[in-house]
């Protein structure tokens, strides 16, 4: 395969990746258009594969999605195992992706700013399953009819089709780890081994 064919194949694969990134970040085409200056119709054609992206389009798209240009065009791996954190800031929350794979369970560190003006929670629903672990601060979680506060060291898991919201419970920032699977993957905890006394009879 010659170089031109390889480049063409890489650019053809960008469309589905762009769409997956936008869905993962729950961003609309209009919001992405505002962030990149690329028209909604052009973004739609790029995602569907109806148009090949140019470098001038790839750079702002990579920046808007918080990924490197290499990740966007699926460049061959360099062998470097480090995850280069690309923070995404949205609505008072900083999201640091801790995984690089486009599919499967995704890991994030989330930092919520202090909630000095205690706003009314805006509950969302979407496909998936989420696992949360509080590192620092107090996390308020509203999940369906439940409304509770989690402290450092506490964890929760839930189906994201249940209306939910979480953020700082007070005037202090809060840091959490989040594992999210769009297809409903769950965090698997290793069970304790059975005690030998239970086998004795």
C-alpha positions in Angstrom: 0.0 0.0 0.0 1.5 3.4 -1.0 1.6 6.4 1.3 -1.3 8.2 -0.4 -3.5 5.2 0.2 -2.5 5.0 3.8 -3.3 8.7 4.3 -6.6 8.3 2.5 -7.6 5.4 4.7 -6.6 7.3 7.9 -8.7 10.3 6.8 -11.7 8.1 5.9 -11.6 6.6 9.4 -11.8 10.1 11.1 -15.5 10.5 10.5 -16.7 7.7 12.8 -14.1 8.7 15.4 -15.4 12.3 15.4 -18.9 11.2 15.8 -18.0 8.8 18.7 -16.1 11.6 20.5 -18.9 14.1 20.2 -21.5 11.5 21.5 -19.1 10.5 24.3 -18.9 14.2 25.4 -22.6 14.7 24.9 -22.0 17.7 22.6 -24.4 18.8 19.9 -23.3 19.7 16.3 -24.3 23.3 17.1 -22.1 23.4 20.2 -19.2 21.9 18.3 -19.7 24.4 15.5 -19.6 27.3 17.9 -16.4 26.0 19.5 -14.6 25.3 16.2 -16.0 27.8 13.7 -16.9 24.9 11.4 -20.4 25.0 10.0 -22.9 22.4 11.2 -23.4 21.1 7.7 -19.7 20.6 7.2 -19.4 18.8 10.6 -22.2 16.5 9.7 -20.6 15.6 6.4 -17.2 15.0 8.1 -18.8 12.7 10.6 -20.8 10.7 8.0 -17.7 10.4 5.8 -19.2 12.5 3.0 -16.2 14.8 3.2 -12.6 14.3 4.1 -11.2 16.6 6.8 -8.4 19.1 6.2 -5.6 19.9 8.7 -7.3 23.3 9.2 -10.4 21.4 10.4 -8.7 18.7 12.3 -6.7 21.1 14.6 -9.8 22.9 16.1 -11.7 19.6 16.3 -8.9 17.9 18.3 -8.8 20.9 20.6 -12.5 21.0 21.1 -12.7 17.2 21.9 -9.6 17.4 24.2 -7.6 14.8 22.2 -4.3 14.9 20.3 -4.2 15.1 16.6 -2.6 11.6 16.6 -5.6 10.2 18.5 -8.0 11.8 16.1 -6.4 10.3 13.0 -5.4 7.1 14.9 -1.7 7.4 14.3 0.3 4.2 15.0 1.2 3.9 18.7 4.6 5.1 19.7 5.0 2.6 22.6 4.8 5.4 25.2 2.4 4.1 27.9 1.8 7.5 29.4 -1.6 9.1 29.1 -1.2 12.8 28.2 -4.0 14.5 30.1 -6.0 16.9 28.0 -8.4 18.7 30.4 -11.9 19.5 29.1 -13.6 22.3 31.1 -17.4 22.5 31.0 -20.0 24.1 33.3 -17.7 24.5 36.2 -16.3 21.0 35.9 -12.8 19.9 34.7 -12.7 16.5 33.1 -9.3 14.7 32.7 -9.5 11.6 30.5 -7.4 8.8 32.1 -7.8 6.3 29.2 -7.0 6.6 25.5 -9.1 3.8 24.0 -12.2 5.0 22.0 -14.4 2.1 23.2 -15.1 0.1 26.3 -15.0 1.5 29.8 -13.6 5.0 30.0 -11.9 6.4 33.1 -11.9 10.1 34.1 -10.8 12.3 37.0 -13.5 15.0 37.5 -13.0 18.2 39.5 -16.1 20.2 40.4 -15.6 23.8 41.4 -17.0 25.1 44.7 -20.8 25.3 44.6 -21.0 28.7 46.3 -24.4 29.4 44.6 -26.2 26.2 45.3 -28.0 25.8 42.0 -30.9 23.4 41.4 -29.6 20.1 40.0 -30.2 19.6 36.3 -30.9 15.8 36.0 -29.8 14.0 32.9 -30.4 10.5 31.4 -28.4 8.7 28.8 -27.3 5.1 27.9 -24.5 3.6 30.0 -23.4 2.6 33.5 -21.3 4.7 35.8 -19.1 4.1 38.9 -18.0 7.0 41.1 -15.3 7.2 43.8 -14.8 10.3 45.9 -11.2 11.4 46.3 -11.6 14.8 48.1 -14.4 17.0 49.2 -18.2 16.3 49.5 -20.1 15.0 46.5 -23.8 15.6 46.3 -25.6 12.9 44.2 -29.2 13.2 43.0 -30.2 9.8 41.6 -33.9 9.4 40.8 -35.7 10.0 44.1 -32.5 9.8 46.1 -30.5 12.8 47.2 -27.4 12.1 49.3 -23.8 13.3 50.0 -20.7 11.1 49.6 -17.4 11.6 51.4 -13.8 10.7 50.4 -13.4 6.9 50.1 -17.1 6.3 49.3 -18.2 4.8 45.9 -21.5 4.5 44.0 -22.5 2.8 40.8 -25.7 3.3 38.8 -27.4 2.9 35.5 -27.3 6.3 33.7 -30.7 5.8 32.3 -31.9 6.8 35.8 -32.2 10.6 36.0 -29.0 11.8 37.8 -26.8 14.8 38.7 -23.7 15.2 40.8 -21.6 18.1 41.9 -20.0 19.8 44.9 -22.2 19.6 48.0 -21.0 22.8 49.5 -18.7 25.8 49.0 -15.6 23.5 48.5 -14.4 21.8 45.4 -14.7 18.1 45.0 -12.6 15.5 43.1 -13.8 12.1 42.0 -12.8 9.2 39.8 -15.4 8.1 37.3 -15.6 4.9 35.3 -18.1 5.1 32.5 -19.3 2.4 30.0 -21.6 3.5 27.3 -22.8 0.0 26.6 -23.6 -0.7 30.2 -20.4 -2.2 31.3 -20.1 -2.4 35.1 -17.1 -2.1 37.4 -16.3 -5.7 38.5 -15.1 -6.2 42.1 -13.2 -9.3 43.0 -15.2 -11.5 45.4 -13.6 -12.7 48.6 -12.5 -16.3 48.6 -14.7 -18.8 50.5 -13.3 -19.7 53.9 -12.2 -23.2 54.4 -14.4 -23.5 57.5 -17.5 -23.2 55.2 -16.3 -26.4 53.4 -15.9 -28.5 56.5 -18.7 -30.8 57.3 
